[in-house]
Amino acid sequence: MSSPQRTCAGCGRKAPQQELIRFAARDGRLVAGRTEPGRGVYTCRRLACFERASARRAFNRVLRHTVQ
């Protein structure tokens, strides 16, 4: 059975869910974790992808919340 595919919010690369880090919004803050409730956004494990997603405001757009 194949694993679910997700897209990195920083570089746009598609990868298996286990290879990416999931972020969610909790109390206006960005929290990393696979079991966090609510909408999630994924990035590669590279700092450059996280920074690019942050600069493009991808976290706010995908999570539909303003996060710090």
N, CA, C and O atoms as a Tripos MOL2 file, in Angstrom:
@<TRIPOS>MOLECULE
protein
  272   271    68     0     0
PROTEIN
NO_CHARGES

@<TRIPOS>ATOM
      1 N           0.8420   -1.1760    0.0000 N.3       1 MET1
      2 CA          0.0000    0.0000    0.0000 C.3       1 MET1
      3 C           0.8930    1.2480    0.0000 C.2       1 MET1
      4 O           1.8590    1.3130    0.7610 O.2       1 MET1
      5 N           0.5860    2.2150   -0.8270 N.am      2 SER2
      6 CA          1.3910    3.4280   -0.8940 C.3       2 SER2
      7 C           0.9630    4.4090    0.1950 C.2       2 SER2
      8 O          -0.1910    4.4280    0.6230 O.2       2 SER2
      9 N           1.9230    5.2210    0.6290 N.am      3 SER3
     10 CA          1.6200    6.1950    1.6800 C.3       3 SER3
     11 C           1.0480    7.4670    1.0550 C.2       3 SER3
     12 O           1.2840    7.7330   -0.1230 O.2       3 SER3
     13 N           0.3020    8.2530    1.8260 N.am      4 PRO4
     14 CA         -0.2710    9.4950    1.3010 C.3       4 PRO4
     15 C           0.8210   10.4730    0.8570 C.2       4 PRO4
     16 O           1.8710   10.5700    1.4930 O.2       4 PRO4
     17 N           0.5680   11.1870   -0.2230 N.am      5 GLN5
     18 CA          1.4980   12.1850   -0.7430 C.3       5 GLN5
     19 C           1.0810   13.5670   -0.2520 C.2       5 GLN5
     20 O          -0.1100   13.8740   -0.2070 O.2       5 GLN5
     21 N           2.0420   14.3940    0.1120 N.am      6 ARG6
     22 CA          1.7930   15.7680    0.5290 C.3       6 ARG6
     23 C           2.7400   16.6740   -0.2500 C.2       6 ARG6
     24 O           3.7370   16.2150   -0.8080 O.2       6 ARG6
     25 N           2.4170   17.9670   -0.2820 N.am      7 THR7
     26 CA          3.2130   18.9410   -1.0210 C.3       7 THR7
     27 C           3.8700   19.9100   -0.0550 C.2       7 THR7
     28 O           3.2160   20.4290    0.8500 O.2       7 THR7
     29 N           5.1560   20.1550   -0.2400 N.am      8 CYS8
     30 CA          5.8940   21.1070    0.5890 C.3       8 CYS8
     31 C           5.4180   22.5200    0.2660 C.2       8 CYS8
     32 O           5.3460   22.9020   -0.9020 O.2       8 CYS8
     33 N           5.0930   23.2950    1.3010 N.am      9 ALA9
     34 CA          4.6340   24.6710    1.1130 C.3       9 ALA9
     35 C           5.7780   25.6010    0.7210 C.2       9 ALA9
     36 O           5.5340   26.7230    0.2790 O.2       9 ALA9
     37 N           7.0180   25.1520    0.8750 N.am     10 GLY10
     38 CA          8.1670   25.9780    0.5320 C.3      10 GLY10
     39 C           8.6260   25.8000   -0.8990 C.2      10 GLY10
     40 O           8.7380   26.7730   -1.6460 O.2      10 GLY10
     41 N           8.8940   24.5480   -1.2900 N.am     11 CYS11
     42 CA          9.4610   24.2980   -2.6210 C.3      11 CYS11
     43 C           8.4730   23.6730   -3.5940 C.2      11 CYS11
     44 O           8.7280   23.6410   -4.7980 O.2      11 CYS11
     45 N           7.3440   23.1730   -3.0890 N.am     12 GLY12
     46 CA          6.3420   22.5770   -3.9600 C.3      12 GLY12
     47 C           6.5890   21.1220   -4.3180 C.2      12 GLY12
     48 O           5.8510   20.5450   -5.1160 O.2      12 GLY12
     49 N           7.6250   20.5220   -3.7340 N.am     13 ARG13
     50 CA          7.9400   19.1160   -4.0130 C.3      13 ARG13
     51 C           6.8980   18.2050   -3.3770 C.2      13 ARG13
     52 O           6.4970   18.4150   -2.2320 O.2      13 ARG13
     53 N           6.4650   17.2020   -4.1160 N.am     14 LYS14
     54 CA          5.5400   16.2020   -3.5780 C.3      14 LYS14
     55 C           6.3650   15.0590   -3.0010 C.2      14 LYS14
     56 O           7.3280   14.6020   -3.6170 O.2      14 LYS14
     57 N           5.9760   14.6000   -1.8070 N.am     15 ALA15
     58 CA          6.7220   13.5390   -1.1330 C.3      15 ALA15
     59 C           5.7770   12.7520   -0.2400 C.2      15 ALA15
     60 O           4.6950   13.2300    0.0990 O.2      15 ALA15
     61 N           6.1860   11.5380    0.1440 N.am     16 PRO16
     62 CA          5.3730   10.7860    1.1000 C.3      16 PRO16
     63 C           5.2290   11.5700    2.4080 C.2      16 PRO16
     64 O           6.1440   12.2840    2.8180 O.2      16 PRO16
     65 N           4.0990   11.4330    3.0400 N.am     17 GLN17
     66 CA          3.7720   12.1810    4.2510 C.3      17 GLN17
     67 C           4.8490   12.0370    5.3340 C.2      17 GLN17
     68 O           5.1290   12.9980    6.0510 O.2      17 GLN17
     69 N           5.4530   10.8580    5.4610 N.am     18 GLN18
     70 CA          6.4460   10.6210    6.5030 C.3      18 GLN18
     71 C           7.7300   11.4150    6.3000 C.2      18 GLN18
     72 O           8.4780   11.6260    7.2550 O.2      18 GLN18
     73 N           7.9980   11.8590    5.0790 N.am     19 GLU19
     74 CA          9.2330   12.5890    4.7940 C.3      19 GLU19
     75 C           9.1200   14.0820    5.0930 C.2      19 GLU19
     76 O          10.1290   14.7870    5.0800 O.2      19 GLU19
     77 N           7.9230   14.5710    5.3590 N.am     20 LEU20
     78 CA          7.7050   15.9990    5.5690 C.3      20 LEU20
     79 C           7.3340   16.2870    7.0200 C.2      20 LEU20
     80 O           6.9230   15.3870    7.7530 O.2      20 LEU20
     81 N           7.4790   17.5380    7.4270 N.am     21 ILE21
     82 CA          7.0920   17.9780    8.7700 C.3      21 ILE21
     83 C           5.7480   18.6760    8.6660 C.2      21 ILE21
     84 O           5.5460   19.5250    7.7990 O.2      21 ILE21
     85 N           4.8260   18.3150    9.5570 N.am     22 ARG22
     86 CA          3.4880   18.9160    9.5610 C.3      22 ARG22
     87 C           3.4360   20.0200   10.6100 C.2      22 ARG22
     88 O           3.9120   19.8500   11.7320 O.2      22 ARG22
     89 N           2.8500   21.1550   10.2260 N.am     23 PHE23
     90 CA          2.6400   22.2790   11.1330 C.3      23 PHE23
     91 C           1.1510   22.5700   11.2270 C.2      23 PHE23
     92 O           0.4110   22.3980   10.2580 O.2      23 PHE23
     93 N           0.7190   23.0110   12.4020 N.am     24 ALA24
     94 CA         -0.6630   23.4190   12.6230 C.3      24 ALA24
     95 C          -0.6490   24.6810   13.4740 C.2      24 ALA24
     96 O           0.3720   25.0180   14.0730 O.2      24 ALA24
     97 N          -1.7760   25.3760   13.5280 N.am     25 ALA25
     98 CA         -1.8890   26.5930   14.3380 C.3      25 ALA25
     99 C          -2.5400   26.2460   15.6720 C.2      25 ALA25
    100 O          -3.5650   25.5660   15.7250 O.2      25 ALA25
    101 N          -1.9190   26.7320   16.7530 N.am     26 ARG26
    102 CA         -2.5110   26.5810   18.0800 C.3      26 ARG26
    103 C          -2.3140   27.8970   18.8270 C.2      26 ARG26
    104 O          -1.1830   28.3210   19.0620 O.2      26 ARG26
    105 N          -3.4110   28.5340   19.1970 N.am     27 ASP27
    106 CA         -3.3800   29.8110   19.9220 C.3      27 ASP27
    107 C          -2.5470   30.8660   19.1900 C.2      27 ASP27
    108 O          -1.8130   31.6260   19.8210 O.2      27 ASP27
    109 N          -2.6600   30.9110   17.8690 N.am     28 GLY28
    110 CA         -1.9520   31.9130   17.0800 C.3      28 GLY28
    111 C          -0.4820   31.6230   16.8580 C.2      28 GLY28
    112 O           0.2440   32.4610   16.3230 O.2      28 GLY28
    113 N          -0.0410   30.4570   17.2580 N.am     29 ARG29
    114 CA          1.3610   30.0710   17.0870 C.3      29 ARG29
    115 C           1.4610   28.8550   16.1790 C.2      29 ARG29
    116 O           0.5450   28.0350   16.1090 O.2      29 ARG29
    117 N           2.5730   28.7560   15.4940 N.am     30 LEU30
    118 CA          2.8400   27.6260   14.6150 C.3      30 LEU30
    119 C           3.4550   26.5050   15.4480 C.2      30 LEU30
    120 O           4.4550   26.7170   16.1340 O.2      30 LEU30
    121 N           2.8580   25.3100   15.3900 N.am     31 VAL31
    122 CA          3.3180   24.1730   16.1810 C.3      31 VAL31
    123 C           3.5780   22.9950   15.2480 C.2      31 VAL31
    124 O           2.7510   22.6740   14.3950 O.2      31 VAL31
    125 N           4.7310   22.3560   15.4160 N.am     32 ALA32
    126 CA          5.0560   21.1740   14.6180 C.3      32 ALA32
    127 C           4.5670   19.9330   15.3380 C.2      32 ALA32
    128 O           4.7230   19.8060   16.5520 O.2      32 ALA32
    129 N           3.9810   19.0270   14.5940 N.am     33 GLY33
    130 CA          3.5480   17.7700   15.1900 C.3      33 GLY33
    131 C           2.5100   17.0770   14.3310 C.2      33 GLY33
    132 O           1.6130   17.7190   13.7850 O.2      33 GLY33
    133 N           2.6340   15.7910   14.2160 N.am     34 ARG34
    134 CA          1.7080   15.0100   13.3930 C.3      34 ARG34
    135 C           0.3320   14.8740   14.0170 C.2      34 ARG34
    136 O          -0.6450   14.6590   13.2990 O.2      34 ARG34
    137 N           0.2270   14.9920   15.3300 N.am     35 THR35
    138 CA         -1.0550   14.7410   15.9920 C.3      35 THR35
    139 C          -1.7820   16.0140   16.4010 C.2      35 THR35
    140 O          -2.8060   15.9440   17.0810 O.2      35 THR35
    141 N          -1.2750   17.1680   16.0010 N.am     36 GLU36
    142 CA         -1.9560   18.4260   16.3230 C.3      36 GLU36
    143 C          -3.2950   18.4730   15.5950 C.2      36 GLU36
    144 O          -3.3760   18.0950   14.4260 O.2      36 GLU36
    145 N          -4.3420   18.9320   16.2710 N.am     37 PRO37
    146 CA         -5.6530   18.9890   15.6190 C.3      37 PRO37
    147 C          -5.7530   20.1420   14.6200 C.2      37 PRO37
    148 O          -4.9840   21.1010   14.6870 O.2      37 PRO37
    149 N          -6.6880   20.0410   13.7150 N.am     38 GLY38
    150 CA         -6.9710   21.1220   12.7720 C.3      38 GLY38
    151 C          -6.2260   20.9870   11.4610 C.2      38 GLY38
    152 O          -5.5880   19.9750   11.1730 O.2      38 GLY38
    153 N          -6.3320   22.0550   10.6740 N.am     39 ARG39
    154 CA         -5.6820   22.0850    9.3630 C.3      39 ARG39
    155 C          -4.1750   22.0130    9.5320 C.2      39 ARG39
    156 O          -3.6190   22.5280   10.5020 O.2      39 ARG39
    157 N          -3.5300   21.3750    8.5860 N.am     40 GLY40
    158 CA         -2.0850   21.2470    8.6390 C.3      40 GLY40
    159 C          -1.4390   21.6870    7.3420 C.2      40 GLY40
    160 O          -2.0640   21.6760    6.2810 O.2      40 GLY40
    161 N          -0.1890   22.0710    7.4430 N.am     41 VAL41
    162 CA          0.6080   22.4450    6.2770 C.3      41 VAL41
    163 C           1.9480   21.7300    6.4200 C.2      41 VAL41
    164 O           2.4680   21.5950    7.5280 O.2      41 VAL41
    165 N           2.4990   21.2780    5.3130 N.am     42 TYR42
    166 CA          3.7130   20.4710    5.3380 C.3      42 TYR42
    167 C           4.8680   21.2100    4.6720 C.2      42 TYR42
    168 O           4.6770   21.9550    3.7100 O.2      42 TYR42
    169 N           6.0830   20.9880    5.2070 N.am     43 THR43
    170 CA          7.3010   21.4640    4.5520 C.3      43 THR43
    171 C           8.3260   20.3400    4.5830 C.2      43 THR43
    172 O           8.2250   19.4020    5.3740 O.2      43 THR43
    173 N           9.3160   20.4590    3.7000 N.am     44 CYS44
    174 CA         10.4430   19.5310    3.7330 C.3      44 CYS44
    175 C          11.1890   19.7410    5.0470 C.2      44 CYS44
    176 O          10.9100   20.6900    5.7790 O.2      44 CYS44
    177 N          12.1170   18.8730    5.3380 N.am     45 ARG45
    178 CA         12.8820   18.9790    6.5820 C.3      45 ARG45
    179 C          14.0370   19.9710    6.4620 C.2      45 ARG45
    180 O          14.8570   20.0800    7.3750 O.2      45 ARG45
    181 N          14.1080   20.6830    5.3620 N.am     46 ARG46
    182 CA         15.1780   21.6690    5.1580 C.3      46 ARG46
    183 C          14.7500   23.0330    5.6770 C.2      46 ARG46
    184 O          13.6010   23.4350    5.4940 O.2      46 ARG46
    185 N          15.6580   23.7400    6.3170 N.am     47 LEU47
    186 CA         15.3820   25.0730    6.8400 C.3      47 LEU47
    187 C          14.9970   26.0290    5.7140 C.2      47 LEU47
    188 O          14.1500   26.9030    5.9030 O.2      47 LEU47
    189 N          15.6110   25.8680    4.5510 N.am     48 ALA48
    190 CA         15.3130   26.7460    3.4170 C.3      48 ALA48
    191 C          13.8420   26.6570    3.0130 C.2      48 ALA48
    192 O          13.2410   27.6690    2.6530 O.2      48 ALA48
    193 N          13.2640   25.4760    3.0670 N.am     49 CYS49
    194 CA         11.8410   25.3130    2.7150 C.3      49 CYS49
    195 C          10.9480   25.9870    3.7470 C.2      49 CYS49
    196 O           9.9620   26.6330    3.3920 O.2      49 CYS49
    197 N          11.2890   25.8400    5.0220 N.am     50 PHE50
    198 CA         10.5130   26.4940    6.0760 C.3      50 PHE50
    199 C          10.5670   28.0110    5.9000 C.2      50 PHE50
    200 O           9.5380   28.6830    5.9740 O.2      50 PHE50
    201 N          11.7660   28.5480    5.6690 N.am     51 GLU51
    202 CA         11.9290   29.9960    5.5060 C.3      51 GLU51
    203 C          11.1910   30.5050    4.2720 C.2      51 GLU51
    204 O          10.5870   31.5770    4.3120 O.2      51 GLU51
    205 N          11.2330   29.7590    3.1940 N.am     52 ARG52
    206 CA         10.5380   30.1800    1.9710 C.3      52 ARG52
    207 C           9.0220   30.1680    2.1770 C.2      52 ARG52
    208 O           8.3330   31.0900    1.7400 O.2      52 ARG52
    209 N           8.5020   29.1410    2.8340 N.am     53 ALA53
    210 CA          7.0640   29.0740    3.1200 C.3      53 ALA53
    211 C           6.6510   30.2370    4.0160 C.2      53 ALA53
    212 O           5.5790   30.8150    3.8350 O.2      53 ALA53
    213 N           7.4920   30.5750    4.9700 N.am     54 SER54
    214 CA          7.2010   31.6910    5.8700 C.3      54 SER54
    215 C           7.2210   33.0200    5.1100 C.2      54 SER54
    216 O           6.3410   33.8590    5.3030 O.2      54 SER54
    217 N           8.2140   33.2080    4.2540 N.am     55 ALA55
    218 CA          8.3230   34.4500    3.4850 C.3      55 ALA55
    219 C           7.1560   34.6180    2.5160 C.2      55 ALA55
    220 O           6.7240   35.7400    2.2520 O.2      55 ALA55
    221 N           6.6450   33.5100    1.9880 N.am     56 ARG56
    222 CA          5.5270   33.5650    1.0400 C.3      56 ARG56
    223 C           4.1770   33.5960    1.7560 C.2      56 ARG56
    224 O           3.1310   33.6100    1.1060 O.2      56 ARG56
    225 N           4.1960   33.6070    3.0860 N.am     57 ARG57
    226 CA          2.9800   33.5970    3.9160 C.3      57 ARG57
    227 C           2.1150   32.3680    3.6470 C.2      57 ARG57
    228 O           0.8900   32.4210    3.7560 O.2      57 ARG57
    229 N           2.7670   31.2700    3.2970 N.am     58 ALA58
    230 CA          2.0440   30.0290    3.0030 C.3      58 ALA58
    231 C           1.3600   29.4730    4.2440 C.2      58 ALA58
    232 O           0.2830   28.8870    4.1450 O.2      58 ALA58
    233 N           1.9750   29.6520    5.4130 N.am     59 PHE59
    234 CA          1.3690   29.1290    6.6370 C.3      59 PHE59
    235 C           0.0340   29.8180    6.9100 C.2      59 PHE59
    236 O          -0.9580   29.1500    7.2010 O.2      59 PHE59
    237 N           0.0020   31.1400    6.8190 N.am     60 ASN60
    238 CA         -1.2450   31.8790    7.0470 C.3      60 ASN60
    239 C          -2.3100   31.5010    6.0210 C.2      60 ASN60
    240 O          -3.4790   31.3280    6.3660 O.2      60 ASN60
    241 N          -1.9080   31.3750    4.7750 N.am     61 ARG61
    242 CA         -2.8580   31.0820    3.7030 C.3      61 ARG61
    243 C          -3.4540   29.6800    3.8470 C.2      61 ARG61
    244 O          -4.6710   29.5130    3.7630 O.2      61 ARG61
    245 N          -2.6190   28.6930    4.0590 N.am     62 VAL62
    246 CA         -3.0980   27.3110    4.1240 C.3      62 VAL62
    247 C          -3.8550   27.0430    5.4220 C.2      62 VAL62
    248 O          -4.8820   26.3640    5.4130 O.2      62 VAL62
    249 N          -3.3540   27.5710    6.5320 N.am     63 LEU63
    250 CA         -3.9930   27.3200    7.8250 C.3      63 LEU63
    251 C          -5.2230   28.1940    8.0560 C.2      63 LEU63
    252 O          -6.0190   27.9390    8.9600 O.2      63 LEU63
    253 N          -5.3690   29.2280    7.2270 N.am     64 ARG64
    254 CA         -6.4930   30.1610    7.3540 C.3      64 ARG64
    255 C          -6.5180   30.8550    8.7110 C.2      64 ARG64
    256 O          -7.5820   31.1690    9.2440 O.2      64 ARG64
    257 N          -5.3270   31.0890    9.2590 N.am     65 HIS65
    258 CA         -5.1460   31.8130   10.5170 C.3      65 HIS65
    259 C          -3.9040   32.6730   10.3760 C.2      65 HIS65
    260 O          -3.0340   32.3780    9.5560 O.2      65 HIS65
    261 N          -3.8130   33.7270   11.1620 N.am     66 THR66
    262 CA         -2.5830   34.4950   11.2440 C.3      66 THR66
    263 C          -1.7400   33.8640   12.3390 C.2      66 THR66
    264 O          -2.1550   33.8040   13.4960 O.2      66 THR66
    265 N          -0.5540   33.3930   11.9680 N.am     67 VAL67
    266 CA          0.3310   32.7460   12.9350 C.3      67 VAL67
    267 C           1.6260   33.5240   13.0410 C.2      67 VAL67
    268 O           2.0320   34.2220   12.1120 O.2      67 VAL67
    269 N           2.2660   33.3870   14.1950 N.am     68 GLN68
    270 CA          3.5350   34.0790   14.4420 C.3      68 GLN68
    271 C           4.6790   33.1220   14.3300 C.2      68 GLN68
    272 O           5.8320   33.5160   14.5050 O.2      68 GLN68
@<TRIPOS>BOND
     1     1     2 1
     2     2     3 1
     3     3     4 2
     4     3     5 am
     5     5     6 1
     6     6     7 1
     7     7     8 2
     8     7     9 am
     9     9    10 1
    10    10    11 1
    11    11    12 2
    12    11    13 am
    13    13    14 1
    14    14    15 1
    15    15    16 2
    16    15    17 am
    17    17    18 1
    18    18    19 1
    19    19    20 2
    20    19    21 am
    21    21    22 1
    22    22    23 1
    23    23    24 2
    24    23    25 am
    25    25    26 1
    26    26    27 1
    27    27    28 2
    28    27    29 am
    29    29    30 1
    30    30    31 1
    31    31    32 2
    32    31    33 am
    33    33    34 1
    34    34    35 1
    35    35    36 2
    36    35    37 am
    37    37    38 1
    38    38    39 1
    39    39    40 2
    40    39    41 am
    41    41    42 1
    42    42    43 1
    43    43    44 2
    44    43    45 am
    45    45    46 1
    46    46    47 1
    47    47    48 2
    48    47    49 am
    49    49    50 1
    50    50    51 1
    51    51    52 2
    52    51    53 am
    53    53    54 1
    54    54    55 1
    55    55    56 2
    56    55    57 am
    57    57    58 1
    58    58    59 1
    59    59    60 2
    60    59    61 am
    61    61    62 1
    62    62    63 1
    63    63    64 2
    64    63    65 am
    65    65    66 1
    66    66    67 1
    67    67    68 2
    68    67    69 am
    69    69    70 1
    70    70    71 1
    71    71    72 2
    72    71    73 am
    73    73    74 1
    74    74    75 1
    75    75    76 2
    76    75    77 am
    77    77    78 1
    78    78    79 1
    79    79    80 2
    80    79    81 am
    81    81    82 1
    82    82    83 1
    83    83    84 2
    84    83    85 am
    85    85    86 1
    86    86    87 1
    87    87    88 2
    88    87    89 am
    89    89    90 1
    90    90    91 1
    91    91    92 2
    92    91    93 am
    93    93    94 1
    94    94    95 1
    95    95    96 2
    96    95    97 am
    97    97    98 1
    98    98    99 1
    99    99   100 2
   100    99   101 am
   101   101   102 1
   102   102   103 1
   103   103   104 2
   104   103   105 am
   105   105   106 1
   106   106   107 1
   107   107   108 2
   108   107   109 am
   109   109   110 1
   110   110   111 1
   111   111   112 2
   112   111   113 am
   113   113   114 1
   114   114   115 1
   115   115   116 2
   116   115   117 am
   117   117   118 1
   118   118   119 1
   119   119   120 2
   120   119   121 am
   121   121   122 1
   122   122   123 1
   123   123   124 2
   124   123   125 am
   125   125   126 1
   126   126   127 1
   127   127   128 2
   128   127   129 am
   129   129   130 1
   130   130   131 1
   131   131   132 2
   132   131   133 am
   133   133   134 1
   134   134   135 1
   135   135   136 2
   136   135   137 am
   137   137   138 1
   138   138   139 1
   139   139   140 2
   140   139   141 am
   141   141   142 1
   142   142   143 1
   143   143   144 2
   144   143   145 am
   145   145   146 1
   146   146   147 1
   147   147   148 2
   148   147   149 am
   149   149   150 1
   150   150   151 1
   151   151   152 2
   152   151   153 am
   153   153   154 1
   154   154   155 1
   155   155   156 2
   156   155   157 am
   157   157   158 1
   158   158   159 1
   159   159   160 2
   160   159   161 am
   161   161   162 1
   162   162   163 1
   163   163   164 2
   164   163   165 am
   165   165   166 1
   166   166   167 1
   167   167   168 2
   168   167   169 am
   169   169   170 1
   170   170   171 1
   171   171   172 2
   172   171   173 am
   173   173   174 1
   174   174   175 1
   175   175   176 2
   176   175   177 am
   177   177   178 1
   178   178   179 1
   179   179   180 2
   180   179   181 am
   181   181   182 1
   182   182   183 1
   183   183   184 2
   184   183   185 am
   185   185   186 1
   186   186   187 1
   187   187   188 2
   188   187   189 am
   189   189   190 1
   190   190   191 1
   191   191   192 2
   192   191   193 am
   193   193   194 1
   194   194   195 1
   195   195   196 2
   196   195   197 am
   197   197   198 1
   198   198   199 1
   199   199   200 2
   200   199   201 am
   201   201   202 1
   202   202   203 1
   203   203   204 2
   204   203   205 am
   205   205   206 1
   206   206   207 1
   207   207   208 2
   208   207   209 am
   209   209   210 1
   210   210   211 1
   211   211   212 2
   212   211   213 am
   213   213   214 1
   214   214   215 1
   215   215   216 2
   216   215   217 am
   217   217   218 1
   218   218   219 1
   219   219   220 2
   220   219   221 am
   221   221   222 1
   222   222   223 1
   223   223   224 2
   224   223   225 am
   225   225   226 1
   226   226   227 1
   227   227   228 2
   228   227   229 am
   229   229   230 1
   230   230   231 1
   231   231   232 2
   232   231   233 am
   233   233   234 1
   234   234   235 1
   235   235   236 2
   236   235   237 am
   237   237   238 1
   238   238   239 1
   239   239   240 2
   240   239   241 am
   241   241   242 1
   242   242   243 1
   243   243   244 2
   244   243   245 am
   245   245   246 1
   246   246   247 1
   247   247   248 2
   248   247   249 am
   249   249   250 1
   250   250   251 1
   251   251   252 2
   252   251   253 am
   253   253   254 1
   254   254   255 1
   255   255   256 2
   256   255   257 am
   257   257   258 1
   258   258   259 1
   259   259   260 2
   260   259   261 am
   261   261   262 1
   262   262   263 1
   263   263   264 2
   264   263   265 am
   265   265   266 1
   266   266   267 1
   267   267   268 2
   268   267   269 am
   269   269   270 1
   270   270   271 1
   271   271   272 2
@<TRIPOS>SUBSTRUCTURE
     1 MET1         2 RESIDUE 1 A MET
     2 SER2         6 RESIDUE 1 A SER
     3 SER3        10 RESIDUE 1 A SER
     4 PRO4        14 RESIDUE 1 A PRO
     5 GLN5        18 RESIDUE 1 A GLN
     6 ARG6        22 RESIDUE 1 A ARG
     7 THR7        26 RESIDUE 1 A THR
     8 CYS8        30 RESIDUE 1 A CYS
     9 ALA9        34 RESIDUE 1 A ALA
    10 GLY10       38 RESIDUE 1 A GLY
    11 CYS11       42 RESIDUE 1 A CYS
    12 GLY12       46 RESIDUE 1 A GLY
    13 ARG13       50 RESIDUE 1 A ARG
    14 LYS14       54 RESIDUE 1 A LYS
    15 ALA15       58 RESIDUE 1 A ALA
    16 PRO16       62 RESIDUE 1 A PRO
    17 GLN17       66 RESIDUE 1 A GLN
    18 GLN18       70 RESIDUE 1 A GLN
    19 GLU19       74 RESIDUE 1 A GLU
    20 LEU20       78 RESIDUE 1 A LEU
    21 ILE21       82 RESIDUE 1 A ILE
    22 ARG22       86 RESIDUE 1 A ARG
    23 PHE23       90 RESIDUE 1 A PHE
    24 ALA24       94 RESIDUE 1 A ALA
    25 ALA25       98 RESIDUE 1 A ALA
    26 ARG26      102 RESIDUE 1 A ARG
    27 ASP27      106 RESIDUE 1 A ASP
    28 GLY28      110 RESIDUE 1 A GLY
    29 ARG29      114 RESIDUE 1 A ARG
    30 LEU30      118 RESIDUE 1 A LEU
    31 VAL31      122 RESIDUE 1 A VAL
    32 ALA32      126 RESIDUE 1 A ALA
    33 GLY33      130 RESIDUE 1 A GLY
    34 ARG34      134 RESIDUE 1 A ARG
    35 THR35      138 RESIDUE 1 A THR
    36 GLU36      142 RESIDUE 1 A GLU
    37 PRO37      146 RESIDUE 1 A PRO
    38 GLY38      150 RESIDUE 1 A GLY
    39 ARG39      154 RESIDUE 1 A ARG
    40 GLY40      158 RESIDUE 1 A GLY
    41 VAL41      162 RESIDUE 1 A VAL
    42 TYR42      166 RESIDUE 1 A TYR
    43 THR43      170 RESIDUE 1 A THR
    44 CYS44      174 RESIDUE 1 A CYS
    45 ARG45      178 RESIDUE 1 A ARG
    46 ARG46      182 RESIDUE 1 A ARG
    47 LEU47      186 RESIDUE 1 A LEU
    48 ALA48      190 RESIDUE 1 A ALA
    49 CYS49      194 RESIDUE 1 A CYS
    50 PHE50      198 RESIDUE 1 A PHE
    51 GLU51      202 RESIDUE 1 A GLU
    52 ARG52      206 RESIDUE 1 A ARG
    53 ALA53      210 RESIDUE 1 A ALA
    54 SER54      214 RESIDUE 1 A SER
    55 ALA55      218 RESIDUE 1 A ALA
    56 ARG56      222 RESIDUE 1 A ARG
    57 ARG57      226 RESIDUE 1 A ARG
    58 ALA58      230 RESIDUE 1 A ALA
    59 PHE59      234 RESIDUE 1 A PHE
    60 ASN60      238 RESIDUE 1 A ASN
    61 ARG61      242 RESIDUE 1 A ARG
    62 VAL62      246 RESIDUE 1 A VAL
    63 LEU63      250 RESIDUE 1 A LEU
    64 ARG64      254 RESIDUE 1 A ARG
    65 HIS65      258 RESIDUE 1 A HIS
    66 THR66      262 RESIDUE 1 A THR
    67 VAL67      266 RESIDUE 1 A VAL
    68 GLN68      270 RESIDUE 1 A GLN
